[in-house]
Amino acid sequence: MLKFAVRRLLLLIPILLGLSILVFLFVRALPGGPETALLGERSTPERAAAVRAAYGLDRPVYEQYASYMGRVAKLDFGVSIQTQQPVTEEIGRRFPATVELATMAILFAVVIGIPLGFVAGRRPSSWVDNLSTVGSLLGIAIPVFALGFLLKYLFAVKLGWLPGTGRQDVRITTEHPTGFYVLDGLLTGDLPAAWDALKHLVLPAVALGTIPLAIITRITRAAVLETGNEDYVRTAEAKGMTRSVVTRRHILRNALLPVVTIIGLQTGLLLSGAILTETVFAFGGMGSFMASALFTRDFPVIQGGILFLAVVFVVVNLLVDISYGFIDPRVRAS
Amino acid sequence: MSGDAGVAVVDEVPGLVDGTPLLKVRDLTVTFSSRNRTTVRAVDGVSLDVAPGSTVGIVGESGSGKSVTSLAALGLLGRRGVEVGGSVEFDGADLLHMPEDELRAVRGREIAMIFQDPMSSLNPVLTVGRQITEILERHRDLKGNEARDRAAELLQSVGIGDSLRRLRSYPHQLSGGMRQRVMIAMALACSPRLLIADEPTTALDVTISAQILELLRLLVAETQTALVLITHDLGVVAGMCDTVHVMYSGRIVESAPRRALFAEPQHPYTTGLLASVPRMDQPRGNPLLPIPGSPSDTLPWSQGCAFAPRCTRRVPESVGCPPPLLHVGSRAGRHLVRCVNPVPSP
């Protein structure tokens, strides 16, 4: 298992190398550069050239790349052109928000999706199955921002049950040692603060988790349906095992294998930020941060951010593969 | 032997048992239907008896309804699009109309089953040990070490050495023969009174297959378990069955004690099956004689003999009304055949 993990982590090196080249060329291929965003209307060709020179953008691309990678090797991702803060600090400030949001969204999707898909798969063509099919299609079809606005309008504006913007009430001034607001509230013993942060997560998590929910429901349904026809399920029935044992031990465990893969992929995607959801709910995570960096051509932030998210994605999928080994002994062996 | 039109000829019951049969199947009919396809009658009025401790063979090609018969008897066909008629009595209790909980208590404890493909019939994510202990927990109330020790004994009894270590193996770590041994150990875990083996050796190598059959034969003899052996291989039947039923297209076409069946096969289908088995006692040059056509060239039983389209002994009477299953010779001979033009005895 350790060997497997190490091998997978070593694979990160070529992935990151390739990705860094792509991103490096991509941002430089965009029309305009950081000087456009920095100078705006005050821009003159001389001033623009001066800004470009200050950030080394006048040098040949391969030279820029070499010196950038030289610094990255020392884990120095540079300084944001917009805020003049180190990129690592900027990411460190936003990433916890994204993790919180993604975790809640995936929890929402898993806690509802697996049972729903399971019941639908056990009783195909029943009303639960039909309802879940229609619901899943709706969930995939509705644009995230539309759903976000709808939820916000209904539950935040009309009913006033839940907050519709931000990560925490601005009047709460608790310490944030970790940046995970719910966790911070718990750590500092400020339970109302944790509760408030949690309430702020509900609407964005539902909006963001709807597509994963629909996908997980469909995959679980298909897997349960298929596993139900397996010979070993018939064996379990022939052994006279009770219905609940057949269901839990023989069907569910085997059906979960493909579901776990999907959960991993979806988690990886959610962790790379949710631009639309974050924008609708003014939730300052990686998504809106990366989007604004792209608009202002903040090269160091775009480059560092994408490399960071690639590492996150690979690590999450590695964890999924490792967890796969716990469920499926055949994977463990090979 | 043709039944007069207008006079209903009732089939005789094959393998009728003196005294109380352990398993009594009467007029079992299984129909599959779905919204888009036409209904298929997979089993069509099958009756048979199994005496306690006896070994009964059911022989036929794929699609003859032999597996469906056994699955239907145990309520393992599922409910959707399946209609099961007739009656199946086990030790006097009607299995087809038994409440589900009671049926689940009978399965595995009183009647056990072994399936064709040991590769797919074991749960891939559970250890072999778990799959044996769970049945001991369910029907024998054994737990923990007790269950584990009993499971190890069972593995020993089916010829798996180093059994305590083997309990921790997963199915994919075992060979096909080993897996089928595990299936047998599971089936015999609760000393059932009836064991149904559905093509237990089809997926195995010839040498392994012989070992598995020998093991089955020894175990059922030792434990006095009645065995229903479902196979397409007459050679398998020849070695171990007391009574043999030959099925074609959902019906029993010939039924006889083993010796009578092999010495004087009466139905052209049975003789066809025998002629298509390679034999060591024949000269090398003798060609095998396959049965012409395929099982899909059948006539619905309502229109005559289903085998008629492939039959070399077809006569005009073969078509028209379904031939009944009737005794050949004396009733005591227990040899029944469903044919209007049976093969004459040699």
Interface residues (C-beta under 8 A of the other chain):
Chain A: E230 D231 Y232 R234 T235 A236 E237 A238 K239 G240 M241 T242 R243 V245 R249 H250 R253 N254 I327 D328 P329 R330 A333
Chain B: L74 L76 E100 R104 A105 V106 R107 G108 R109 A112 M113 F115 D117 S120 S121 L122 N123 P124 V125 L126 T127 E134 I135 R138 H139 Y170 H172 Q173 M183 M186
